[in-house]
Amino acid sequence: MSLALPVALLSLPAPEAAAAEPVRLVPAACAGMTPPQEEDHSAIRVDAPEHGAEVAVDEEGKIDVGGVLHKHATMVDVSVGKLVTTDFTLGPPPDGVSGWASSWDTRLRPPELGENLVCTRAEREPKRHARILRSITVVDNIPPSNVAGLTVGDITAYSAKVTWAAATDNYGLAGYEIRVDGGAPHRTNSGTRSYTITALTPETEHTVSVVAVDLAGNKSPTPATATFRTAQKPPEPVGLEFDPGEGGALATWHPDPAYDVTYRAFLDGSLYEEFSLKQYCEDTAGNPADPCTADSVVKFPIEPLEALTSHTFRVDAVGEDGTKVRDFGGEFITSAVEPAVPEAVTQQVTSEGSQCATQGGDFYIAPSLRADVPVPAGATQVFAGCYTAADATCIEDNLPLDEDKKLDCDDDVTDLLKEVSPPGKGPAIDPLSGTTGQVGTQFVPGVAVQTVTWCAQGACALLLAPPTVAVEAAVGAAATSAVATFVVVTIVGIVIGIALGVLWAILFPGEIAIAGLLEYPIHHDDDLTTFDDWHLDDGDWYNSLKAYAQVITTTKEITGRDNLPFAWDDSEDANLKRIIDAACTAQRGTQGIAACDDDVVVYVPGGTNYRGAPMQETGTHIVEAMGNGSYPQPPARSKWFYPGRSERGQAATAAGYDRSWYDNNPRFQPNVCNGRVAKTCDEFPFWATDQAVDLSGLTASLKPVPNSESLPQAHDLSAFYGKCRVKDTDKFIVLPIKPWVEANGPSFGFRINPGGTDLCMQPKALP
């Protein structure tokens, strides 16, 4: 993976962009020339296209370039920007030019629409060369094909999913536009051919239409349309109620103490748990009910479950003689995880980013930053958010990114990157959305920007976006047939990199430190946006420093926002560094080398989950299982810092364990959860990982916790997996911070990316 651009946004007003003639990249073969210009042109003649002509691409997305070649000359190449061809067709000379040996022509695909510089070269003996440089405007007037195969499925009372077949285009697709009942268009990128319509009303008629949009902005001539009717409102379950969330559901019912002694709960046809009448019984005030009466309520948590999945649930009430006295059941669907970035935003950014690159734009600004990013004077708007700069030659000359190099660029785009970057031009540490004002010592949260180099159809533009949006766009690049890399603004200018170690070798030659994190040159009271405060000889710890900075800044912001009784001191600062040291060591699978890799996701458990639901004892349990703020005991537990996700707990079930292994498996009897009343048995590592039970070689830590904390933890993990894109078998880091849990701080999650961090699971503000 290439290195990302870390820049923090300065809140500057966007100046009025004064139109100016942009300076375009001259093909390397014609370096030093200004169009129109011809050097030693007696060896060759270019008849088409003429200088200043508007040239439309054909059905194959190509243009024709041709002319006449002297009989003693040979063609060398034709280049448009960085695209070079040596494939020529030679033929007889045209009428009236008998002194010329042949005609020549070639067909090529321009790397971008809009203004292009065409460089043509030939050579003749004795070592005479001809170069001709012309400027043309490439346009695409052919719309994409009509969308076929439009269908509507998965129709519920409140939603429906629209799918369609891929459209075709002569030059390339930017995406699709969907309209529901003639409303505002919704945009998807070229790799996404489905759209879920939500917020509908039961038993109502709707019409949906879809058109393809190409990279020139042309649309399909005739929209594809389909009509559908939403389903009836589903009936409420009888005798049983469900309160589903992201990672599970709470099932409630009234007991019948005259007959009910125990319950057998079945999930999707399999026995889930058997428990006594009073284990999950509560009175009307929510306290454990003993005795459990007919006025009480049984509140049974079903977790962990995957988000947006449907389940059947049945309960058998068993009498004193062991026979079933009654049964009841129903169905429920867990909630979807709200994405860290709304899907509509990601689709718009990737689709319009592709359009911007292929229409000759130099940079594209994500919608949420357009009021704050200062557009360089002389820039010209191509369309909303997409601009050409008056001078972008230095950046253009080095795109796409394909090697490690340090650039000393000086053009308008480089100036823009430097203007929005922090004083030290360090990694982008993602702040909470909407946070303003000064919070904590020497910490002023702001809006961060990362820049992705977005290349589509061979043309590139810089995409300026908040860190999480930039990461989501990079993840989605493959689906759009685009390439996304990252640019880094450093102390000395622009650095392009593929390997982190190479970057640091370029910037900071010398010995790489291999000591512990306690020697890191940053402190919790430092201004962590100042990159040069991080010193020059600790490059090997770069990602660990990013993790440290994200934890410090996020906890400070939340403390100020929610008025929590929390503050960093030197002792806890040292403990955090030790925890990161151990976690990164586990992530690397090494001893004593704690440099975390790029693209790793971090979960910080709290005393509440990310939505503010209480899980104090659960969070405390994780902290205690991992050393209670210090190194784990036994040390073999360090591997628990780096578990892997296991969907539906399949790693444990495949190994022969059921969800209630601590109650049912004689291997683990007795344990601290035996005989618990009105308590859930919590386990760490989490059931939904590859280290639950004893898969890591160590028996999981058990602790009775309140029933009310079971679902908050399950919802927390499901949201973390969904928002931070932790897929099945993906590993992630757990950072248990004791004082944060004690202060009832909320859980949060972030990803360490090449240019900084993105806070993919942001804690909700307290009401």
PyMOL commands that set and color helices and strands:
alter all, ss='L'
color gray80, all
select helices_A, chain A and resi 28-30+41-43+343-358+367-369+393-397+412-420+467-475+478-480+500-507+517-519+531-534+539-562+570-588+616-625+635-641+647-654+661-664+666-668+707-723+738-742
alter helices_A, ss='H'
color red, helices_A
select strands_A, chain A and resi 7-8+37-39+44-48+54-56+63-70+73-80+83-85+89-91+100-108+114-124+128-139+151-153+160-163+173-180+186-189+194-197+205-214+224-229+241-244+249-253+262-267+270-276+281-282+297-302+310-318+324-333+363-365+380-383+386-388+405-407+428-429+448-456+459-465+482-486+488-490+493-496+600-604+679-684+701-706+733-734+748-753+756-761
alter strands_A, ss='S'
color yellow, strands_A
deselect
rebuild
show_as cartoon
